[in-house]
Amino acid sequence: MEKPLRNKIIRRLTAIMATVLLGLTVFHLARPAATAATPSIKTYPVRGIDVSHYNNITKFDTVAAHVDFIFLRATHGLKLDKSFNTLYKKAVRSNVRVGAYHFFRFDIDGEAQANNFMRSIKGKVFEFPVVIDVEQHGNSKTISNKTVVSRLKTMVKLLEKNGYKVMFYTNKHGYTNYIKPSFPKYPLWICSFTDPPTDAMWEFWQFSHTGKIKGIKGNIDLDTYNGSKKKFNKKYPIKKRK
């Protein structure tokens, strides 16, 4: 084969390969990120949801009748979730197991966040440990892991000093960077859209951001417990409330 012809063929093949690779890259980037897994109801029969003021709950009693537990966002940073007190009262009336969580802000002192959380949940009764939600989404990416962990330790220490047991909610990134190195023995509520969700020991698993529940307009986060209903009922009995 003559050299000019060979070079022409090589250039054409190179251009074709580049086009194919570009197409594959665009296809990969254009695909929507996974927003749900499908854990077996037989393996994980206990199901629940977590909510904040972003969710449009139209019939709370209907919602409560379809779940075993509900986690409510109480606070974020130094603010109160505006739906928390109302939803807590409705949860109590519905006799559903309820928990509370705080969205942790990386740029705010841990003591101040702990005090805000405790003010918001004071006098309320929960079946589960109070939850600190630790994730990079919605937070500054310029704050070092060391600073984040230091502020988390301050918050945890103050909560425990005041008699609260603590559980962490996070995703795989947050677990690897913040929780695993410094809080390995604390209960874990993991957000994951793969089955199994993680190699780490977990207590709760948020497996969907696009769930549907009667009584709620739009999508809702879905969660499950790592165990049987018998184990769940024994470990988290419904508490008496005044």
Secondary structure, 3 states (H helix, E strand, C coil): CCHHHHHHHHHHHHHHHHHHHHHHHHHHHHCCCCCECCCCCCCCCCEEEEECCCCEECCHHHHHHCCCEEEEEEEECCEECCCHHHHHHHHHHHCCEEEEEEECCCCCCHHHHHHHHHHHHCCCCCCCCEEEECCCCCCCCCCCHHHHHHHHHHHHHHHHHCCCCEEEEEEHHHHHHHHHHHCCCCCEEEECCCCCCCCCCCCEEEEEEEECCCCEECCEEEEEECCCHHHHHHHCCCCCCC
